Amino acid sequence: MFKKIIYILLYFILTLTSFANPCDNKILKVGWEDWPPYQYRDQNNQITGLDIELIQHLAKAANCKIKLIERPWKRQLA
């Protein structure tokens, strides 16, 4: 009987948490530094590159918004 109660509780917990989106109403701050071809500004002064495109696709899949912040690498690590 105790196992059935545990299974039912686990089912409800997993069901309820599966609908939660960790990025609801949040903006993820992503630091970047000029490092072609991974991160750089193009002719239109737009931030682009392999890393930037990957981050944008992942954020879109997770339904998150990102804010790109340009800063030196050592400052990003801190």
mmJSON file of the N, C-alpha and C atoms, coordinates in Angstrom:
{"data_MODEL":{"atom_site":{
"group_PDB":["ATOM","ATOM","ATOM","ATOM","ATOM","ATOM","ATOM","ATOM","ATOM","ATOM","ATOM","ATOM","ATOM","ATOM","ATOM","ATOM","ATOM","ATOM","ATOM","ATOM","ATOM","ATOM","ATOM","ATOM","ATOM","ATOM","ATOM","ATOM","ATOM","ATOM","ATOM","ATOM","ATOM","ATOM","ATOM","ATOM","ATOM","ATOM","ATOM","ATOM","ATOM","ATOM","ATOM","ATOM","ATOM","ATOM","ATOM","ATOM","ATOM","ATOM","ATOM","ATOM","ATOM","ATOM","ATOM","ATOM","ATOM","ATOM","ATOM","ATOM","ATOM","ATOM","ATOM","ATOM","ATOM","ATOM","ATOM","ATOM","ATOM","ATOM","ATOM","ATOM","ATOM","ATOM","ATOM","ATOM","ATOM","ATOM","ATOM","ATOM","ATOM","ATOM","ATOM","ATOM","ATOM","ATOM","ATOM","ATOM","ATOM","ATOM","ATOM","ATOM","ATOM","ATOM","ATOM","ATOM","ATOM","ATOM","ATOM","ATOM","ATOM","ATOM","ATOM","ATOM","ATOM","ATOM","ATOM","ATOM","ATOM","ATOM","ATOM","ATOM","ATOM","ATOM","ATOM","ATOM","ATOM","ATOM","ATOM","ATOM","ATOM","ATOM","ATOM","ATOM","ATOM","ATOM","ATOM","ATOM","ATOM","ATOM","ATOM","ATOM","ATOM","ATOM","ATOM","ATOM","ATOM","ATOM","ATOM","ATOM","ATOM","ATOM","ATOM","ATOM","ATOM","ATOM","ATOM","ATOM","ATOM","ATOM","ATOM","ATOM","ATOM","ATOM","ATOM","ATOM","ATOM","ATOM","ATOM","ATOM","ATOM","ATOM","ATOM","ATOM","ATOM","ATOM","ATOM","ATOM","ATOM","ATOM","ATOM","ATOM","ATOM","ATOM","ATOM","ATOM","ATOM","ATOM","ATOM","ATOM","ATOM","ATOM","ATOM","ATOM","ATOM","ATOM","ATOM","ATOM","ATOM","ATOM","ATOM","ATOM","ATOM","ATOM","ATOM","ATOM","ATOM","ATOM","ATOM","ATOM","ATOM","ATOM","ATOM","ATOM","ATOM","ATOM","ATOM","ATOM","ATOM","ATOM","ATOM","ATOM","ATOM","ATOM","ATOM","ATOM","ATOM","ATOM","ATOM","ATOM","ATOM","ATOM","ATOM","ATOM","ATOM","ATOM","ATOM","ATOM","ATOM","ATOM","ATOM","ATOM","ATOM","ATOM"],
"id":[1,2,3,4,5,6,7,8,9,10,11,12,13,14,15,16,17,18,19,20,21,22,23,24,25,26,27,28,29,30,31,32,33,34,35,36,37,38,39,40,41,42,43,44,45,46,47,48,49,50,51,52,53,54,55,56,57,58,59,60,61,62,63,64,65,66,67,68,69,70,71,72,73,74,75,76,77,78,79,80,81,82,83,84,85,86,87,88,89,90,91,92,93,94,95,96,97,98,99,100,101,102,103,104,105,106,107,108,109,110,111,112,113,114,115,116,117,118,119,120,121,122,123,124,125,126,127,128,129,130,131,132,133,134,135,136,137,138,139,140,141,142,143,144,145,146,147,148,149,150,151,152,153,154,155,156,157,158,159,160,161,162,163,164,165,166,167,168,169,170,171,172,173,174,175,176,177,178,179,180,181,182,183,184,185,186,187,188,189,190,191,192,193,194,195,196,197,198,199,200,201,202,203,204,205,206,207,208,209,210,211,212,213,214,215,216,217,218,219,220,221,222,223,224,225,226,227,228,229,230,231,232,233,234],
"type_symbol":["N","C","C","N","C","C","N","C","C","N","C","C","N","C","C","N","C","C","N","C","C","N","C","C","N","C","C","N","C","C","N","C","C","N","C","C","N","C","C","N","C","C","N","C","C","N","C","C","N","C","C","N","C","C","N","C","C","N","C","C","N","C","C","N","C","C","N","C","C","N","C","C","N","C","C","N","C","C","N","C","C","N","C","C","N","C","C","N","C","C","N","C","C","N","C","C","N","C","C","N","C","C","N","C","C","N","C","C","N","C","C","N","C","C","N","C","C","N","C","C","N","C","C","N","C","C","N","C","C","N","C","C","N","C","C","N","C","C","N","C","C","N","C","C","N","C","C","N","C","C","N","C","C","N","C","C","N","C","C","N","C","C","N","C","C","N","C","C","N","C","C","N","C","C","N","C","C","N","C","C","N","C","C","N","C","C","N","C","C","N","C","C","N","C","C","N","C","C","N","C","C","N","C","C","N","C","C","N","C","C","N","C","C","N","C","C","N","C","C","N","C","C","N","C","C","N","C","C","N","C","C","N","C","C"],
"label_atom_id":["N","CA","C","N","CA","C","N","CA","C","N","CA","C","N","CA","C","N","CA","C","N","CA","C","N","CA","C","N","CA","C","N","CA","C","N","CA","C","N","CA","C","N","CA","C","N","CA","C","N","CA","C","N","CA","C","N","CA","C","N","CA","C","N","CA","C","N","CA","C","N","CA","C","N","CA","C","N","CA","C","N","CA","C","N","CA","C","N","CA","C","N","CA","C","N","CA","C","N","CA","C","N","CA","C","N","CA","C","N","CA","C","N","CA","C","N","CA","C","N","CA","C","N","CA","C","N","CA","C","N","CA","C","N","CA","C","N","CA","C","N","CA","C","N","CA","C","N","CA","C","N","CA","C","N","CA","C","N","CA","C","N","CA","C","N","CA","C","N","CA","C","N","CA","C","N","CA","C","N","CA","C","N","CA","C","N","CA","C","N","CA","C","N","CA","C","N","CA","C","N","CA","C","N","CA","C","N","CA","C","N","CA","C","N","CA","C","N","CA","C","N","CA","C","N","CA","C","N","CA","C","N","CA","C","N","CA","C","N","CA","C","N","CA","C","N","CA","C","N","CA","C","N","CA","C","N","CA","C","N","CA","C","N","CA","C","N","CA","C","N","CA","C"],
"label_alt_id":[null,null,null,null,null,null,null,null,null,null,null,null,null,null,null,null,null,null,null,null,null,null,null,null,null,null,null,null,null,null,null,null,null,null,null,null,null,null,null,null,null,null,null,null,null,null,null,null,null,null,null,null,null,null,null,null,null,null,null,null,null,null,null,null,null,null,null,null,null,null,null,null,null,null,null,null,null,null,null,null,null,null,null,null,null,null,null,null,null,null,null,null,null,null,null,null,null,null,null,null,null,null,null,null,null,null,null,null,null,null,null,null,null,null,null,null,null,null,null,null,null,null,null,null,null,null,null,null,null,null,null,null,null,null,null,null,null,null,null,null,null,null,null,null,null,null,null,null,null,null,null,null,null,null,null,null,null,null,null,null,null,null,null,null,null,null,null,null,null,null,null,null,null,null,null,null,null,null,null,null,null,null,null,null,null,null,null,null,null,null,null,null,null,null,null,null,null,null,null,null,null,null,null,null,null,null,null,null,null,null,null,null,null,null,null,null,null,null,null,null,null,null,null,null,null,null,null,null,null,null,null,null,null,null],
"label_comp_id":["MET","MET","MET","PHE","PHE","PHE","LYS","LYS","LYS","LYS","LYS","LYS","ILE","ILE","ILE","ILE","ILE","ILE","TYR","TYR","TYR","ILE","ILE","ILE","LEU","LEU","LEU","LEU","LEU","LEU","TYR","TYR","TYR","PHE","PHE","PHE","ILE","ILE","ILE","LEU","LEU","LEU","THR","THR","THR","LEU","LEU","LEU","THR","THR","THR","SER","SER","SER","PHE","PHE","PHE","ALA","ALA","ALA","ASN","ASN","ASN","PRO","PRO","PRO","CYS","CYS","CYS","ASP","ASP","ASP","ASN","ASN","ASN","LYS","LYS","LYS","ILE","ILE","ILE","LEU","LEU","LEU","LYS","LYS","LYS","VAL","VAL","VAL","GLY","GLY","GLY","TRP","TRP","TRP","GLU","GLU","GLU","ASP","ASP","ASP","TRP","TRP","TRP","PRO","PRO","PRO","PRO","PRO","PRO","TYR","TYR","TYR","GLN","GLN","GLN","TYR","TYR","TYR","ARG","ARG","ARG","ASP","ASP","ASP","GLN","GLN","GLN","ASN","ASN","ASN","ASN","ASN","ASN","GLN","GLN","GLN","ILE","ILE","ILE","THR","THR","THR","GLY","GLY","GLY","LEU","LEU","LEU","ASP","ASP","ASP","ILE","ILE","ILE","GLU","GLU","GLU","LEU","LEU","LEU","ILE","ILE","ILE","GLN","GLN","GLN","HIS","HIS","HIS","LEU","LEU","LEU","ALA","ALA","ALA","LYS","LYS","LYS","ALA","ALA","ALA","ALA","ALA","ALA","ASN","ASN","ASN","CYS","CYS","CYS","LYS","LYS","LYS","ILE","ILE","ILE","LYS","LYS","LYS","LEU","LEU","LEU","ILE","ILE","ILE","GLU","GLU","GLU","ARG","ARG","ARG","PRO","PRO","PRO","TRP","TRP","TRP","LYS","LYS","LYS","ARG","ARG","ARG","GLN","GLN","GLN","LEU","LEU","LEU","ALA","ALA","ALA"],
"label_asym_id":["A","A","A","A","A","A","A","A","A","A","A","A","A","A","A","A","A","A","A","A","A","A","A","A","A","A","A","A","A","A","A","A","A","A","A","A","A","A","A","A","A","A","A","A","A","A","A","A","A","A","A","A","A","A","A","A","A","A","A","A","A","A","A","A","A","A","A","A","A","A","A","A","A","A","A","A","A","A","A","A","A","A","A","A","A","A","A","A","A","A","A","A","A","A","A","A","A","A","A","A","A","A","A","A","A","A","A","A","A","A","A","A","A","A","A","A","A","A","A","A","A","A","A","A","A","A","A","A","A","A","A","A","A","A","A","A","A","A","A","A","A","A","A","A","A","A","A","A","A","A","A","A","A","A","A","A","A","A","A","A","A","A","A","A","A","A","A","A","A","A","A","A","A","A","A","A","A","A","A","A","A","A","A","A","A","A","A","A","A","A","A","A","A","A","A","A","A","A","A","A","A","A","A","A","A","A","A","A","A","A","A","A","A","A","A","A","A","A","A","A","A","A","A","A","A","A","A","A","A","A","A","A","A","A"],
"label_entity_id":["1","1","1","1","1","1","1","1","1","1","1","1","1","1","1","1","1","1","1","1","1","1","1","1","1","1","1","1","1","1","1","1","1","1","1","1","1","1","1","1","1","1","1","1","1","1","1","1","1","1","1","1","1","1","1","1","1","1","1","1","1","1","1","1","1","1","1","1","1","1","1","1","1","1","1","1","1","1","1","1","1","1","1","1","1","1","1","1","1","1","1","1","1","1","1","1","1","1","1","1","1","1","1","1","1","1","1","1","1","1","1","1","1","1","1","1","1","1","1","1","1","1","1","1","1","1","1","1","1","1","1","1","1","1","1","1","1","1","1","1","1","1","1","1","1","1","1","1","1","1","1","1","1","1","1","1","1","1","1","1","1","1","1","1","1","1","1","1","1","1","1","1","1","1","1","1","1","1","1","1","1","1","1","1","1","1","1","1","1","1","1","1","1","1","1","1","1","1","1","1","1","1","1","1","1","1","1","1","1","1","1","1","1","1","1","1","1","1","1","1","1","1","1","1","1","1","1","1","1","1","1","1","1","1"],
"label_seq_id":[1,1,1,2,2,2,3,3,3,4,4,4,5,5,5,6,6,6,7,7,7,8,8,8,9,9,9,10,10,10,11,11,11,12,12,12,13,13,13,14,14,14,15,15,15,16,16,16,17,17,17,18,18,18,19,19,19,20,20,20,21,21,21,22,22,22,23,23,23,24,24,24,25,25,25,26,26,26,27,27,27,28,28,28,29,29,29,30,30,30,31,31,31,32,32,32,33,33,33,34,34,34,35,35,35,36,36,36,37,37,37,38,38,38,39,39,39,40,40,40,41,41,41,42,42,42,43,43,43,44,44,44,45,45,45,46,46,46,47,47,47,48,48,48,49,49,49,50,50,50,51,51,51,52,52,52,53,53,53,54,54,54,55,55,55,56,56,56,57,57,57,58,58,58,59,59,59,60,60,60,61,61,61,62,62,62,63,63,63,64,64,64,65,65,65,66,66,66,67,67,67,68,68,68,69,69,69,70,70,70,71,71,71,72,72,72,73,73,73,74,74,74,75,75,75,76,76,76,77,77,77,78,78,78],
"pdbx_PDB_ins_code":[null,null,null,null,null,null,null,null,null,null,null,null,null,null,null,null,null,null,null,null,null,null,null,null,null,null,null,null,null,null,null,null,null,null,null,null,null,null,null,null,null,null,null,null,null,null,null,null,null,null,null,null,null,null,null,null,null,null,null,null,null,null,null,null,null,null,null,null,null,null,null,null,null,null,null,null,null,null,null,null,null,null,null,null,null,null,null,null,null,null,null,null,null,null,null,null,null,null,null,null,null,null,null,null,null,null,null,null,null,null,null,null,null,null,null,null,null,null,null,null,null,null,null,null,null,null,null,null,null,null,null,null,null,null,null,null,null,null,null,null,null,null,null,null,null,null,null,null,null,null,null,null,null,null,null,null,null,null,null,null,null,null,null,null,null,null,null,null,null,null,null,null,null,null,null,null,null,null,null,null,null,null,null,null,null,null,null,null,null,null,null,null,null,null,null,null,null,null,null,null,null,null,null,null,null,null,null,null,null,null,null,null,null,null,null,null,null,null,null,null,null,null,null,null,null,null,null,null,null,null,null,null,null,null],
"Cartn_x":[0.82,0.0,0.866,1.941,2.833,3.505,3.901,4.532,3.576,2.307,1.329,1.184,1.184,1.074,2.302,3.465,4.707,4.67,4.245,4.167,3.181,2.077,1.073,1.63,2.296,2.894,3.979,4.823,5.865,5.258,4.19,3.518,3.025,2.372,1.86,2.981,4.034,5.164,5.804,6.053,6.668,5.754,4.473,3.53,3.474,3.419,3.324,4.604,5.751,7.009,7.331,6.746,7.024,6.414,5.407,4.782,5.493,6.364,7.065,8.188,8.324,9.41,10.388,11.628,12.582,12.904,12.557,12.899,11.72,10.599,9.459,9.824,9.617,9.832,11.247,12.21,13.602,14.438,15.449,16.396,17.75,18.324,19.645,20.706,21.629,22.717,23.888,24.346,25.434,26.559,27.722,28.88,29.576,30.134,30.869,32.032,33.047,34.211,34.551,35.021,35.349,36.404,36.0,36.893,36.423,36.716,36.254,36.83,36.137,34.794,33.71,34.058,33.103,32.168,32.732,31.944,32.541,31.751,32.242,31.072,31.376,30.371,30.547,29.416,29.478,29.473,29.306,29.333,28.197,27.078,25.932,25.997,27.145,27.375,26.486,26.044,25.262,26.209,25.919,26.738,26.385,27.395,27.178,28.373,28.341,29.415,28.86,29.704,29.278,28.682,29.376,28.888,27.573,27.49,26.293,25.092,25.268,24.16,23.713,24.668,24.333,23.539,23.984,23.281,21.875,21.729,20.413,19.461,19.959,19.109,18.706,19.641,19.319,18.305,18.476,17.538,16.148,16.105,14.813,14.128,14.889,14.324,13.827,14.483,14.089,13.082,12.703,11.747,12.288,13.573,14.234,14.613,14.789,15.315,16.737,17.614,19.001,19.388,20.333,20.905,22.406,22.977,24.405,25.142,26.126,26.892,28.357,28.911,30.317,31.205,32.117,33.07,34.281,35.429,36.638,36.47,37.235,37.127,37.386,38.416,38.724,37.582,36.922,35.788,34.598,34.429,33.352,33.573,34.804,35.107,34.85,35.035,34.822,33.334],
"Cartn_y":[-1.192,0.0,1.259,1.239,2.392,2.671,1.604,1.77,2.412,2.047,2.631,4.132,4.526,5.946,6.701,6.117,6.738,6.876,5.829,5.885,6.941,7.059,8.059,9.472,9.671,10.981,11.321,10.372,10.602,10.921,10.235,10.504,11.952,12.409,13.776,14.81,14.539,15.465,15.582,14.459,14.484,15.116,14.871,15.456,16.966,17.451,18.884,19.622,19.022,19.697,19.652,18.729,18.67,19.842,20.499,21.638,22.949,22.935,24.157,24.449,25.704,26.125,26.944,26.514,27.222,28.631,28.959,30.264,31.224,30.896,31.803,33.144,34.201,35.573,35.832,35.143,35.344,35.663,36.46,36.761,36.217,35.349,34.79,35.74,36.135,37.016,36.153,36.425,35.653,36.608,36.369,37.195,36.719,37.658,37.3,38.27,37.807,38.618,38.362,39.366,39.229,38.136,37.047,35.91,35.161,35.729,35.104,33.702,32.781,32.803,32.435,32.356,31.899,33.012,34.204,35.345,36.61,37.368,38.599,39.435,40.677,41.563,41.53,41.406,41.379,42.801,42.923,44.223,45.137,44.558,45.336,45.586,45.305,45.476,44.559,43.447,42.451,41.401,40.954,39.92,38.585,37.873,36.595,35.683,34.526,33.551,32.198,31.201,29.84,29.732,30.273,30.192,30.949,32.117,32.95,32.258,31.696,31.004,29.785,29.058,27.896,28.317,29.37,29.864,30.327,31.017,31.494,30.335,29.3,28.138,27.397,27.241,26.576,27.387,28.689,29.54,29.488,29.462,29.377,28.042,26.964,25.648,25.568,26.287,26.284,27.389,28.153,29.252,30.313,30.617,31.611,32.833,33.932,35.134,35.312,35.803,36.016,37.467,37.913,39.241,39.048,39.479,39.324,40.535,40.266,41.317,41.164,42.209,42.161,42.56,41.666,41.938,41.028,41.413,40.603,39.22,38.262,36.876,36.741,37.393,37.283,37.821,38.847,39.394,38.44,37.741,36.753,35.609,35.212,34.118,34.497,35.78,36.236,36.258],
"Cartn_z":[0.0,0.0,0.0,0.793,0.884,-0.461,-1.177,-2.484,-3.482,-3.427,-4.342,-4.105,-2.84,-2.515,-3.026,-2.846,-3.33,-4.85,-5.556,-7.012,-7.479,-6.814,-7.189,-6.958,-5.834,-5.561,-6.579,-6.899,-7.905,-9.262,-9.615,-10.888,-10.941,-9.88,-9.868,-9.853,-9.125,-9.087,-10.46,-11.104,-12.433,-13.468,-13.362,-14.302,-14.141,-12.931,-12.703,-13.074,-12.793,-13.107,-14.592,-15.333,-16.765,-17.512,-16.924,-17.573,-17.252,-16.282,-15.89,-16.873,-17.236,-18.097,-17.263,-17.155,-16.3,-16.787,-18.025,-18.577,-18.626,-18.046,-18.078,-17.452,-18.231,-17.776,-17.286,-17.832,-17.446,-18.677,-18.472,-19.543,-19.105,-19.914,-19.616,-20.158,-19.312,-19.721,-20.181,-21.399,-21.995,-22.346,-21.775,-22.078,-23.34,-24.081,-25.287,-25.467,-26.19,-26.517,-27.979,-28.671,-30.09,-30.283,-30.964,-31.186,-32.437,-33.631,-34.875,-35.026,-35.605,-36.183,-35.172,-33.909,-32.899,-32.435,-32.229,-31.76,-32.36,-33.125,-33.741,-34.237,-34.625,-35.22,-36.733,-37.447,-38.915,-39.482,-40.816,-41.481,-41.003,-40.562,-40.081,-38.578,-37.974,-36.538,-35.687,-36.264,-35.528,-34.957,-33.747,-33.111,-33.752,-34.223,-34.888,-34.635,-35.222,-35.07,-34.672,-34.663,-34.351,-32.95,-31.959,-30.575,-30.399,-30.992,-30.854,-31.485,-32.674,-33.334,-32.528,-31.96,-31.131,-29.898,-29.238,-28.051,-28.415,-29.542,-29.961,-30.264,-30.912,-31.205,-29.933,-29.003,-27.741,-26.928,-26.902,-26.166,-26.797,-28.115,-28.799,-28.499,-28.482,-28.182,-26.744,-25.83,-24.423,-24.113,-25.148,-24.991,-24.024,-24.175,-23.332,-24.163,-23.482,-24.112,-23.611,-24.495,-24.089,-24.297,-23.505,-23.638,-23.751,-24.867,-25.1,-24.532,-23.689,-23.025,-23.421,-24.041,-24.452,-23.277,-22.918,-21.849,-22.025,-21.465,-21.594,-20.945,-21.46,-21.002,-19.503,-18.984,-17.552,-16.693,-17.172,-16.41,-16.457,-17.559,-17.658,-16.686,-16.507,-15.589,-14.138,-13.842,-12.466,-12.188],
"occupancy":[1.0,1.0,1.0,1.0,1.0,1.0,1.0,1.0,1.0,1.0,1.0,1.0,1.0,1.0,1.0,1.0,1.0,1.0,1.0,1.0,1.0,1.0,1.0,1.0,1.0,1.0,1.0,1.0,1.0,1.0,1.0,1.0,1.0,1.0,1.0,1.0,1.0,1.0,1.0,1.0,1.0,1.0,1.0,1.0,1.0,1.0,1.0,1.0,1.0,1.0,1.0,1.0,1.0,1.0,1.0,1.0,1.0,1.0,1.0,1.0,1.0,1.0,1.0,1.0,1.0,1.0,1.0,1.0,1.0,1.0,1.0,1.0,1.0,1.0,1.0,1.0,1.0,1.0,1.0,1.0,1.0,1.0,1.0,1.0,1.0,1.0,1.0,1.0,1.0,1.0,1.0,1.0,1.0,1.0,1.0,1.0,1.0,1.0,1.0,1.0,1.0,1.0,1.0,1.0,1.0,1.0,1.0,1.0,1.0,1.0,1.0,1.0,1.0,1.0,1.0,1.0,1.0,1.0,1.0,1.0,1.0,1.0,1.0,1.0,1.0,1.0,1.0,1.0,1.0,1.0,1.0,1.0,1.0,1.0,1.0,1.0,1.0,1.0,1.0,1.0,1.0,1.0,1.0,1.0,1.0,1.0,1.0,1.0,1.0,1.0,1.0,1.0,1.0,1.0,1.0,1.0,1.0,1.0,1.0,1.0,1.0,1.0,1.0,1.0,1.0,1.0,1.0,1.0,1.0,1.0,1.0,1.0,1.0,1.0,1.0,1.0,1.0,1.0,1.0,1.0,1.0,1.0,1.0,1.0,1.0,1.0,1.0,1.0,1.0,1.0,1.0,1.0,1.0,1.0,1.0,1.0,1.0,1.0,1.0,1.0,1.0,1.0,1.0,1.0,1.0,1.0,1.0,1.0,1.0,1.0,1.0,1.0,1.0,1.0,1.0,1.0,1.0,1.0,1.0,1.0,1.0,1.0,1.0,1.0,1.0,1.0,1.0,1.0,1.0,1.0,1.0,1.0,1.0,1.0],
"B_iso_or_equiv":[0.0,0.0,0.0,0.0,0.0,0.0,0.0,0.0,0.0,0.0,0.0,0.0,0.0,0.0,0.0,0.0,0.0,0.0,0.0,0.0,0.0,0.0,0.0,0.0,0.0,0.0,0.0,0.0,0.0,0.0,0.0,0.0,0.0,0.0,0.0,0.0,0.0,0.0,0.0,0.0,0.0,0.0,0.0,0.0,0.0,0.0,0.0,0.0,0.0,0.0,0.0,0.0,0.0,0.0,0.0,0.0,0.0,0.0,0.0,0.0,0.0,0.0,0.0,0.0,0.0,0.0,0.0,0.0,0.0,0.0,0.0,0.0,0.0,0.0,0.0,0.0,0.0,0.0,0.0,0.0,0.0,0.0,0.0,0.0,0.0,0.0,0.0,0.0,0.0,0.0,0.0,0.0,0.0,0.0,0.0,0.0,0.0,0.0,0.0,0.0,0.0,0.0,0.0,0.0,0.0,0.0,0.0,0.0,0.0,0.0,0.0,0.0,0.0,0.0,0.0,0.0,0.0,0.0,0.0,0.0,0.0,0.0,0.0,0.0,0.0,0.0,0.0,0.0,0.0,0.0,0.0,0.0,0.0,0.0,0.0,0.0,0.0,0.0,0.0,0.0,0.0,0.0,0.0,0.0,0.0,0.0,0.0,0.0,0.0,0.0,0.0,0.0,0.0,0.0,0.0,0.0,0.0,0.0,0.0,0.0,0.0,0.0,0.0,0.0,0.0,0.0,0.0,0.0,0.0,0.0,0.0,0.0,0.0,0.0,0.0,0.0,0.0,0.0,0.0,0.0,0.0,0.0,0.0,0.0,0.0,0.0,0.0,0.0,0.0,0.0,0.0,0.0,0.0,0.0,0.0,0.0,0.0,0.0,0.0,0.0,0.0,0.0,0.0,0.0,0.0,0.0,0.0,0.0,0.0,0.0,0.0,0.0,0.0,0.0,0.0,0.0,0.0,0.0,0.0,0.0,0.0,0.0,0.0,0.0,0.0,0.0,0.0,0.0,0.0,0.0,0.0,0.0,0.0,0.0],
"pdbx_formal_charge":[null,null,null,null,null,null,null,null,null,null,null,null,null,null,null,null,null,null,null,null,null,null,null,null,null,null,null,null,null,null,null,null,null,null,null,null,null,null,null,null,null,null,null,null,null,null,null,null,null,null,null,null,null,null,null,null,null,null,null,null,null,null,null,null,null,null,null,null,null,null,null,null,null,null,null,null,null,null,null,null,null,null,null,null,null,null,null,null,null,null,null,null,null,null,null,null,null,null,null,null,null,null,null,null,null,null,null,null,null,null,null,null,null,null,null,null,null,null,null,null,null,null,null,null,null,null,null,null,null,null,null,null,null,null,null,null,null,null,null,null,null,null,null,null,null,null,null,null,null,null,null,null,null,null,null,null,null,null,null,null,null,null,null,null,null,null,null,null,null,null,null,null,null,null,null,null,null,null,null,null,null,null,null,null,null,null,null,null,null,null,null,null,null,null,null,null,null,null,null,null,null,null,null,null,null,null,null,null,null,null,null,null,null,null,null,null,null,null,null,null,null,null,null,null,null,null,null,null,null,null,null,null,null,null],
"auth_seq_id":[1,1,1,2,2,2,3,3,3,4,4,4,5,5,5,6,6,6,7,7,7,8,8,8,9,9,9,10,10,10,11,11,11,12,12,12,13,13,13,14,14,14,15,15,15,16,16,16,17,17,17,18,18,18,19,19,19,20,20,20,21,21,21,22,22,22,23,23,23,24,24,24,25,25,25,26,26,26,27,27,27,28,28,28,29,29,29,30,30,30,31,31,31,32,32,32,33,33,33,34,34,34,35,35,35,36,36,36,37,37,37,38,38,38,39,39,39,40,40,40,41,41,41,42,42,42,43,43,43,44,44,44,45,45,45,46,46,46,47,47,47,48,48,48,49,49,49,50,50,50,51,51,51,52,52,52,53,53,53,54,54,54,55,55,55,56,56,56,57,57,57,58,58,58,59,59,59,60,60,60,61,61,61,62,62,62,63,63,63,64,64,64,65,65,65,66,66,66,67,67,67,68,68,68,69,69,69,70,70,70,71,71,71,72,72,72,73,73,73,74,74,74,75,75,75,76,76,76,77,77,77,78,78,78],
"auth_comp_id":["MET","MET","MET","PHE","PHE","PHE","LYS","LYS","LYS","LYS","LYS","LYS","ILE","ILE","ILE","ILE","ILE","ILE","TYR","TYR","TYR","ILE","ILE","ILE","LEU","LEU","LEU","LEU","LEU","LEU","TYR","TYR","TYR","PHE","PHE","PHE","ILE","ILE","ILE","LEU","LEU","LEU","THR","THR","THR","LEU","LEU","LEU","THR","THR","THR","SER","SER","SER","PHE","PHE","PHE","ALA","ALA","ALA","ASN","ASN","ASN","PRO","PRO","PRO","CYS","CYS","CYS","ASP","ASP","ASP","ASN","ASN","ASN","LYS","LYS","LYS","ILE","ILE","ILE","LEU","LEU","LEU","LYS","LYS","LYS","VAL","VAL","VAL","GLY","GLY","GLY","TRP","TRP","TRP","GLU","GLU","GLU","ASP","ASP","ASP","TRP","TRP","TRP","PRO","PRO","PRO","PRO","PRO","PRO","TYR","TYR","TYR","GLN","GLN","GLN","TYR","TYR","TYR","ARG","ARG","ARG","ASP","ASP","ASP","GLN","GLN","GLN","ASN","ASN","ASN","ASN","ASN","ASN","GLN","GLN","GLN","ILE","ILE","ILE","THR","THR","THR","GLY","GLY","GLY","LEU","LEU","LEU","ASP","ASP","ASP","ILE","ILE","ILE","GLU","GLU","GLU","LEU","LEU","LEU","ILE","ILE","ILE","GLN","GLN","GLN","HIS","HIS","HIS","LEU","LEU","LEU","ALA","ALA","ALA","LYS","LYS","LYS","ALA","ALA","ALA","ALA","ALA","ALA","ASN","ASN","ASN","CYS","CYS","CYS","LYS","LYS","LYS","ILE","ILE","ILE","LYS","LYS","LYS","LEU","LEU","LEU","ILE","ILE","ILE","GLU","GLU","GLU","ARG","ARG","ARG","PRO","PRO","PRO","TRP","TRP","TRP","LYS","LYS","LYS","ARG","ARG","ARG","GLN","GLN","GLN","LEU","LEU","LEU","ALA","ALA","ALA"],
"auth_asym_id":["A","A","A","A","A","A","A","A","A","A","A","A","A","A","A","A","A","A","A","A","A","A","A","A","A","A","A","A","A","A","A","A","A","A","A","A","A","A","A","A","A","A","A","A","A","A","A","A","A","A","A","A","A","A","A","A","A","A","A","A","A","A","A","A","A","A","A","A","A","A","A","A","A","A","A","A","A","A","A","A","A","A","A","A","A","A","A","A","A","A","A","A","A","A","A","A","A","A","A","A","A","A","A","A","A","A","A","A","A","A","A","A","A","A","A","A","A","A","A","A","A","A","A","A","A","A","A","A","A","A","A","A","A","A","A","A","A","A","A","A","A","A","A","A","A","A","A","A","A","A","A","A","A","A","A","A","A","A","A","A","A","A","A","A","A","A","A","A","A","A","A","A","A","A","A","A","A","A","A","A","A","A","A","A","A","A","A","A","A","A","A","A","A","A","A","A","A","A","A","A","A","A","A","A","A","A","A","A","A","A","A","A","A","A","A","A","A","A","A","A","A","A","A","A","A","A","A","A","A","A","A","A","A","A"],
"auth_atom_id":["N","CA","C","N","CA","C","N","CA","C","N","CA","C","N","CA","C","N","CA","C","N","CA","C","N","CA","C","N","CA","C","N","CA","C","N","CA","C","N","CA","C","N","CA","C","N","CA","C","N","CA","C","N","CA","C","N","CA","C","N","CA","C","N","CA","C","N","CA","C","N","CA","C","N","CA","C","N","CA","C","N","CA","C","N","CA","C","N","CA","C","N","CA","C","N","CA","C","N","CA","C","N","CA","C","N","CA","C","N","CA","C","N","CA","C","N","CA","C","N","CA","C","N","CA","C","N","CA","C","N","CA","C","N","CA","C","N","CA","C","N","CA","C","N","CA","C","N","CA","C","N","CA","C","N","CA","C","N","CA","C","N","CA","C","N","CA","C","N","CA","C","N","CA","C","N","CA","C","N","CA","C","N","CA","C","N","CA","C","N","CA","C","N","CA","C","N","CA","C","N","CA","C","N","CA","C","N","CA","C","N","CA","C","N","CA","C","N","CA","C","N","CA","C","N","CA","C","N","CA","C","N","CA","C","N","CA","C","N","CA","C","N","CA","C","N","CA","C","N","CA","C","N","CA","C","N","CA","C","N","CA","C","N","CA","C","N","CA","C","N","CA","C"],
"pdbx_PDB_model_num":[1,1,1,1,1,1,1,1,1,1,1,1,1,1,1,1,1,1,1,1,1,1,1,1,1,1,1,1,1,1,1,1,1,1,1,1,1,1,1,1,1,1,1,1,1,1,1,1,1,1,1,1,1,1,1,1,1,1,1,1,1,1,1,1,1,1,1,1,1,1,1,1,1,1,1,1,1,1,1,1,1,1,1,1,1,1,1,1,1,1,1,1,1,1,1,1,1,1,1,1,1,1,1,1,1,1,1,1,1,1,1,1,1,1,1,1,1,1,1,1,1,1,1,1,1,1,1,1,1,1,1,1,1,1,1,1,1,1,1,1,1,1,1,1,1,1,1,1,1,1,1,1,1,1,1,1,1,1,1,1,1,1,1,1,1,1,1,1,1,1,1,1,1,1,1,1,1,1,1,1,1,1,1,1,1,1,1,1,1,1,1,1,1,1,1,1,1,1,1,1,1,1,1,1,1,1,1,1,1,1,1,1,1,1,1,1,1,1,1,1,1,1,1,1,1,1,1,1,1,1,1,1,1,1]
}}}
